[in-house]
Amino acid sequence: LVYVILVICCAEIAVVIVYFQLCSENYRWWWKSFFVGGGTGLYVFLYGVFFYCTKLDIVGFTSNVLYFGYTALMAITFGLFTGSVGFFASFNFVRYVYSAVKTD
């Protein structure tokens, strides 16, 4: 259920940002739609750093490298997933909007 809500929120936010970008006649929406959704990966990594500083008591260089390495991998994967959701939602939105345009 949480993943469904996450996918819907990422898709809606990316579509709204792309819509505002298209209204201002900026047609370079491809990467922005990806980074709007993928920004959640940065949030996940920053929360991992916050959790490390406030709750964890890890001692040793190897343990720290493992923690931050796995946190970075998880955040990158999460960012790629949500960025892809935002991109494909925006792509379908733009395709639908421009398919409805009539040229005489």
Stockholm file with secondary structure:
# STOCKHOLM 1.0

chainA/1-104         LVYVILVICCAEIAVVIVYFQLCSENYRWWWKSFFVGGGTGLYVFLYGVFFYCTKLDIVGFTSNVLYFGYTALMAITFGLFTGSVGFFASFNFVRYVYSAVKTD
#=GR chainA/1-104 SS CHHHHHHHHHHHHHHHHHHHHHHTTCCCCHHHHHHHHHHHHHHHHHHHHHHHHHTCCCCSHHHHHHHHHHHHHHHHHHHHHHHHHHHHHHHHHHHHHHHSCCCC
#=GC SS_cons         CHHHHHHHHHHHHHHHHHHHHHHTTCCCCHHHHHHHHHHHHHHHHHHHHHHHHHTCCCCSHHHHHHHHHHHHHHHHHHHHHHHHHHHHHHHHHHHHHHHSCCCC
//
